[in-house]
Amino acid sequence: MPEVIGFLNLHNAPDLGQINQNRTLAAISFLGRYAICDIPLSNLTNSEISNIGVLVNRSPRSMIMHLGSGKQYTVNTKKGKTVICYNEKYANNYHYNTDINNIIENKWFLDEANSKYVVIVPSHLLYRLDFRKVIKQHKERNADCTLVYKHINDGIEQFIDENILILNNEKKVVNISKNKGLVNDINVSMETLVINTEKLREIISFATKTSSFLSLMDVIRYICNTIEVDTYEYNGYLRSISSLRHYMDCSLELLDFKVLNELFDAKWPIYTKTHDTPPASYLDNAWVRNSFISNGAVIDGKVENSVICRDVKIGKNCVIRNSIVLSGTTISDESILENVIVDKNAKILYVKELRGTKEDPLYIGLGDVV
């Protein structure tokens, strides 16, 4: 769709702690093969949006390493591209490093595309959505801005601190607030919007005149009573990766194929950076159940309900249960890991038993020797 461009918005993503200390949340490994950003980027690509800007707020190296040229997300590289939009001017200034200022600093991308509509998606919310359906409704209703939401009935426990939409009888937004876990029936904002390019320019102009600290959602919250903000209701799989526990929960629940099929579909491919690695090797003592095992892994122990990434070596008689082990990690013989997230290139050599809990998984840092 040449009349539409997309932005993957990495601003305002939650802080998962040490695991994204040196990388953005979007670049964190997911299910042993992907990065988290591959899900929203593939939604854009599969919706025939060829020009995509990635609004990077911090740690650009992690996104550069994963995206490379970005050709894997571009169906027609002669007509489209995936580019990293980095706000160097305000990169080290927390208050000024907003998505709006990033778009301003990379205004060339918006100008060059000469599009009529812009689709903006977050990095921390996982879902599968054909944006062509949202754009179609947006056009039919002659809307300026359309926000995507999902109605849930367990808001006391789920999507805490996410934005929620207060709607009138016509499903227009009248207020945006935070979910404080007080009510079950809520409309969770998916931070996903279709907006007319000219309206986006107006919002940017309004923000620069009002406050340089405002984010895009801040402005929409501020002006939703003065302009019509339409909505599109989504009913499918939706998860928020807003903590280390949520990262673990979301990864492990997708081991269930019924749940997996809610996010993944053969007709809706997930594009990613590929690696030339050999198949996984299962040695004499290997026993694997209900797990994702990536290429290059060497297994000589027991793995259950876990995600094992590329080039991981699991020694003889190890027990890995309810855990995520990222690429290049070595786990020595006789080790036991339960409810543990092991970051890339770590070595479990001396401490033979590592246990966290489902509520508070134990994290082993990038390159650490334990």
C-alpha atoms as one frame of an Amber mdcrd trajectory, in Angstrom:
protein
   0.000   0.000   0.000   2.001   2.987  -1.236  -0.389   5.448   0.455   0.507
   4.068   3.910   3.741   4.101   5.935   4.392   2.466   9.290   6.299   3.353
  12.426   7.400   0.780  14.988   7.502   2.879  18.149  10.136   1.762  20.676
   9.544   4.794  22.892   7.569   4.258  26.092   8.385   0.533  26.173   8.542
  -0.861  29.732  11.878  -1.403  31.454  12.465  -5.126  32.044  15.527  -4.469
  34.184  18.950  -5.949  33.545  17.908  -7.987  30.498  17.413  -4.822  28.467
  20.142  -2.774  30.101  22.250  -2.873  26.932  19.497  -3.600  24.399  16.045
  -2.307  23.669  13.061  -4.441  24.632  12.334  -4.877  20.924  15.703  -6.589
  20.370  15.296  -9.212  23.119  15.296 -12.793  21.842  11.886 -14.428  21.576
  11.029 -18.130  21.224  14.593 -19.055  20.302  14.403 -17.752  16.755  12.984
 -14.249  16.719  13.391 -10.899  18.397  10.319  -9.321  19.976  10.263  -6.639
  17.260   9.760  -9.276  14.540   6.103  -9.709  15.537   4.945  -6.085  14.998
   7.248  -5.588  12.006   5.789  -8.680  10.337   2.266  -7.379  11.003   3.196
  -4.269   9.034   4.864  -6.233   6.230   2.012  -8.735   5.888  -0.398  -5.794
   5.713   1.440  -4.647   2.566   3.095  -1.673   4.267   6.497  -1.434   2.601
   7.920   1.784   4.095   8.627   1.277   7.796  10.473   3.552  10.202  11.719
   2.136  13.502  11.648   4.842  16.175  14.589   3.812  18.370  14.862   5.576
  21.713  17.996   3.904  23.136  20.679   1.281  22.528  20.532   1.563  18.728
  23.330  -0.981  18.275  21.048  -3.836  19.363  18.473  -2.907  16.714  21.101
  -2.334  14.024  22.573  -5.778  14.672  19.187  -7.470  14.401  17.629  -5.476
  11.575  20.693  -5.237   9.350  19.468  -3.827   6.040  15.859  -4.542   7.035
  15.210  -6.248   3.714  13.596  -9.236   5.451  10.601  -7.009   6.275  10.334
  -5.375   2.830   8.403  -7.282   0.173   9.520  -4.949  -2.645  12.895  -3.358
  -1.889  12.642  -1.131  -4.961   9.514   0.566  -3.637   9.940   0.174   0.114
  12.480   0.154   2.926  12.913  -0.344   6.643  14.969   2.401   8.290  16.127
   3.137  11.821  15.004   6.546  13.054  17.251   7.583  15.940  16.986  10.896
  17.746  20.675  11.684  18.247  19.899  15.233  19.356  18.037  14.080  22.478
  19.256  10.499  22.861  20.732  11.178  26.309  17.983  13.450  27.569  15.163
  11.433  29.089  12.551  14.200  29.023  13.134  15.269  25.421  13.661  11.762
  24.015  10.037  11.273  22.918   8.460   9.622  19.903   7.271  13.017  18.640
  10.754  14.530  18.806  12.102  11.432  17.079   9.638  11.873  14.199  10.594
  15.560  13.991  14.309  14.736  13.833  13.577  12.175  11.098  10.983  14.263
   9.289  12.646  13.367   5.990  11.142   9.871   6.204   7.620  11.239   6.536
   8.191  13.818   3.774   9.847  11.423   1.345   7.086   8.815   1.623   4.376
  11.343   0.717   1.750   9.032   2.254  -1.874   9.729   3.155  -1.951   7.504
   6.247   0.448   6.464   8.994   0.203   3.286  11.091   2.033   3.444  14.433
   2.540   0.284  16.510   4.274  -0.404  19.860   7.109  -2.836  20.516   5.980
  -4.456  23.778   2.466  -5.604  22.837   2.231  -8.895  20.940  -0.704  -9.563
  18.651  -1.564 -10.560  15.075  -3.545  -7.981  13.147  -4.088  -7.179   9.480
  -3.869  -3.389   9.427  -5.668  -3.314   6.075  -8.884  -3.985   7.995  -8.234
  -1.057  10.336  -7.357   1.236   7.416 -10.509   0.168   5.570 -12.692   1.109
   8.544 -10.690   4.319   9.015 -11.465   5.349   5.431 -15.121   4.318   5.534
 -15.737   6.409   8.639 -13.709   9.309   7.266 -11.770   9.363  10.528  -8.712
  11.465  11.328  -7.344   9.077  13.933  -8.292   5.492  14.840  -7.032   3.769
  17.987  -7.053  -0.026  18.297  -8.219  -1.549  21.569  -9.284  -4.834  23.114
 -12.077  -5.258  25.642 -11.093  -7.575  28.500 -12.902  -8.776  31.624  -9.888
  -9.445  33.878  -8.454  -5.951  34.205  -7.889  -6.325  37.942  -5.075  -8.777
  37.208  -4.040  -8.126  33.597  -2.511  -5.162  31.738  -1.766  -3.229  34.902
  -0.468   0.309  34.140  -1.373   0.009  30.463  -3.516   2.753  28.950  -7.260
   2.135  28.910  -9.832   3.901  26.743 -13.077   5.429  27.977 -15.537   5.341
  25.070 -18.888   6.994  24.398 -21.871   5.269  22.792 -20.402   5.854  19.327
 -17.127   4.142  20.317 -15.231   7.432  20.229 -12.503   8.083  22.803 -13.511
  10.558  25.514 -10.657   9.860  27.936  -7.464   7.830  28.308  -6.247   6.688
  31.724  -4.034   4.068  33.346  -5.271   0.669  34.462  -4.785   0.559  38.220
  -6.370  -2.870  38.601  -9.630  -1.589  40.092 -12.125  -2.817  37.468 -12.332
  -6.024  35.448 -14.220  -4.761  32.368 -11.893  -2.353  30.579 -10.876  -1.365
  27.062  -7.116  -1.852  26.830  -5.412   0.524  24.431  -3.086  -1.374  22.121
  -1.064   1.830  21.521  -1.745   1.142  17.846  -3.229   3.830  15.665  -4.011
   4.727  12.096  -3.776   8.459  11.552  -4.038  10.750   8.556  -0.619  12.151
   7.735  -1.877  15.730   7.842  -3.469  15.132  11.250  -0.153  13.703  12.495
   1.575  16.866  11.306  -1.008  18.943  13.192  -0.416  16.899  16.356   3.336
  17.357  16.031   2.845  21.112  15.603   0.531  21.210  18.625   3.060  19.299
  20.721   5.971  21.585  19.835   3.915  24.637  20.803   2.587  23.068  24.013
   5.484  21.088  25.511   8.601  19.398  24.137   8.118  16.677  26.757   4.844
  15.350  25.302   4.626  11.926  23.684   2.174  11.049  20.934  -0.211   9.302
  23.347   0.070  12.277  25.728  -1.182  14.577  22.978  -4.032  12.245  21.984
  -5.053  12.010  25.649  -4.933  15.795  25.864  -6.983  16.533  22.737  -9.407
  13.563  22.561 -12.214  15.822  23.801 -11.618  18.366  21.048 -11.196  16.029
  18.060 -12.913  12.754  17.236 -10.666   9.796  17.981 -12.308   6.738  16.468
 -11.618   3.152  17.609 -11.240  -0.314  16.154 -12.006  -3.296  18.369  -9.596
  -6.236  18.209 -10.602  -9.640  19.566  -7.546 -11.861  19.164  -4.434 -12.829
  21.136  -2.874  -9.921  23.039  -0.060  -9.948  25.567   2.017  -7.187  27.127
   5.697  -7.835  27.829   6.046  -5.332  30.632   8.195  -7.266  33.110  10.621
 -10.162  33.274   7.804 -12.350  34.548   5.576 -11.401  31.605   8.432 -12.188
  29.203   8.738 -15.633  30.796   4.974 -16.247  30.974   4.367 -15.227  27.377
   7.246 -17.338  26.057   6.249 -20.484  27.932   2.510 -20.252  27.257   3.300
 -20.334  23.534   4.659 -23.856  24.009   0.974 -24.808  23.905   0.132 -25.140
  20.204  -3.447 -23.970  20.784  -2.096 -20.701  22.179   0.713 -20.559  19.619
  -1.785 -20.714  16.768  -3.509 -17.617  18.116  -0.376 -15.580  17.397   1.286
 -17.512  14.572  -0.287 -18.617  11.307   1.207 -20.285   8.231  -0.452 -17.645
   6.057   0.944 -14.847   8.226   4.725 -15.450   8.287   6.999 -13.912  10.897
  10.095 -12.455   9.239  13.436 -12.317  11.023  17.179 -12.272  10.627  18.364
 -15.717   9.539  21.466 -17.589  10.735  23.446 -20.262   8.939  23.599 -22.830
  11.721  23.382 -26.639  11.766  20.364 -28.518  13.161  20.118 -29.180  16.880
  21.989 -32.260  18.131  20.463 -34.674  20.636  23.072 -36.850  22.368  22.652
 -40.146  24.210  21.228 -38.657  27.419  18.904 -36.150  25.769  15.248 -36.093
  26.845  13.135 -33.202  25.565   9.481 -32.509  26.199   7.239 -29.550  25.290
  10.100 -27.195  24.405  11.418 -25.003  21.596  14.927 -26.097  20.614  16.785
 -23.849  18.162  19.357 -24.668  15.519  22.891 -25.328  16.707  21.863 -26.421
  20.204  23.557 -29.521  21.648  21.418 -31.353  24.219  22.726 -34.115  26.505
  20.295 -33.685  29.384  16.627 -33.269  30.251  14.732 -30.231  28.895  11.088
 -29.650  29.790   8.745 -26.696  29.185  11.632 -24.485  28.108  12.991 -22.355
  25.265  16.543 -23.164  24.187  18.101 -20.720  21.734  20.828 -21.102  19.108
  24.200 -22.673  19.902  23.328 -23.534  23.505  25.249 -26.472  24.988  23.462
 -28.449  27.703  25.704 -30.969  29.428  25.191 -34.553  30.507  22.417 -35.229
  33.035  21.339 -31.592  33.247  17.732 -30.750  34.101  16.304 -27.590  32.522
  12.698 -26.904  33.440  10.423 -23.871  32.862  13.379 -21.805  31.711  14.674
 -19.673  28.828  18.296 -20.083  27.754  19.544 -17.520  25.239  22.100 -18.027
  22.474  25.659 -19.198  23.017  25.195 -20.302  26.620  27.036 -23.302  28.089
  25.488 -25.320  30.926  27.871 -27.837  32.482  27.106 -31.451  33.424  24.729
 -32.238  36.310  23.281 -28.694  36.472  19.653 -28.030  37.468  17.811 -24.906
  36.278  14.200 -24.174  37.112  12.357 -20.907  36.423  15.565 -19.297  35.187
  16.326 -16.881  32.332  19.934 -17.204  31.174  21.169 -14.402  28.929  23.458
 -14.826  25.913  26.944 -16.341  26.179  26.660 -17.104  29.893  28.440 -20.114
  31.415  26.883 -22.185  34.186  29.963 -23.999  35.487  30.245 -23.977  39.269
  26.789 -23.401  40.775  24.966 -26.615  39.954  21.476 -25.659  41.128  19.723
 -22.450  40.096  16.066 -21.914  40.934  13.690 -19.002  40.650   9.925 -18.958
  40.936   7.166 -18.440  38.409   6.398 -15.082  40.014  10.050 -14.054  40.217
  12.262 -15.872  37.690  15.987 -15.899  38.377  17.994 -13.922  35.806  21.605
 -14.758  34.850  23.258 -11.851  33.071  24.779 -11.462  29.643  28.133 -13.267
  29.504  28.145 -14.055  33.234  30.095 -17.035  34.592  28.272 -18.746  37.455
